[in-house]
Amino acid sequence: MRRIRTVRDRLNRLSLFRRLRMALPAVLFVLLSAAAAAAAEKIDVFPTTPYDGYIIYESLAVFWIAILGLVVIIRMKLREIERTQELGADRQEKDAPLLQ
C-alpha cells in the first residue's frame, strides 16, 4: 500500500510539461510508423463500371426522396395534431366539438 502511495505522489509532483515530455517519444513513434506504412493494395471506393455507379446513385436518389417524403408526412401529422388540439377534440368535455 505504501508503494502505491509513493508512485501516486511522484506522479502528482510531475508537472504537465514533464508528463508531455515523457509521452512525446511514444506519440511520435506511433505517428511516424503509421505514416511510413504502405497499404498492401489499393481498394476501390467507387465502382469501376458505369452500370454499378448508376445503380449506386439511383439508390441514393431513392433513399433521399424517401427521407424527404417521411419528413413531409411527419409535418402533415403534426399539423393535424395541432388542428385537433385547437378544436379541443382531444379533451373529454361535453362542449367539445365533434369531428365528422
URGIJO-V814571 format. One record per residue. N is the residue number from 1. RES is the residue in three letters. SS is DSSP state (2 for helix, 1 for strand, 0 for the rest). Layout:
# URGIJO-V814571
n:res:ss
N:RES:SS
N:RES:SS
This chain:
# URGIJO-V814571
n:res:ss
1:MET:0
2:ARG:2
3:ARG:2
4:ILE:2
5:ARG:2
6:THR:2
7:VAL:2
8:ARG:2
9:ASP:2
10:ARG:2
11:LEU:2
12:ASN:2
13:ARG:2
14:LEU:0
15:SER:0
16:LEU:2
17:PHE:2
18:ARG:2
19:ARG:2
20:LEU:2
21:ARG:2
22:MET:2
23:ALA:2
24:LEU:2
25:PRO:2
26:ALA:2
27:VAL:2
28:LEU:2
29:PHE:2
30:VAL:2
31:LEU:2
32:LEU:2
33:SER:2
34:ALA:2
35:ALA:2
36:ALA:2
37:ALA:0
38:ALA:0
39:ALA:0
40:ALA:0
41:GLU:0
42:LYS:0
43:ILE:0
44:ASP:0
45:VAL:0
46:PHE:0
47:PRO:0
48:THR:0
49:THR:0
50:PRO:2
51:TYR:2
52:ASP:2
53:GLY:2
54:TYR:2
55:ILE:2
56:ILE:2
57:TYR:2
58:GLU:2
59:SER:2
60:LEU:2
61:ALA:2
62:VAL:2
63:PHE:2
64:TRP:2
65:ILE:2
66:ALA:2
67:ILE:2
68:LEU:2
69:GLY:2
70:LEU:2
71:VAL:2
72:VAL:2
73:ILE:2
74:ILE:2
75:ARG:2
76:MET:2
77:LYS:2
78:LEU:2
79:ARG:2
80:GLU:2
81:ILE:2
82:GLU:2
83:ARG:2
84:THR:2
85:GLN:2
86:GLU:2
87:LEU:2
88:GLY:0
89:ALA:0
90:ASP:0
91:ARG:0
92:GLN:0
93:GLU:0
94:LYS:0
95:ASP:0
96:ALA:0
97:PRO:0
98:LEU:0
99:LEU:0
100:GLN:0
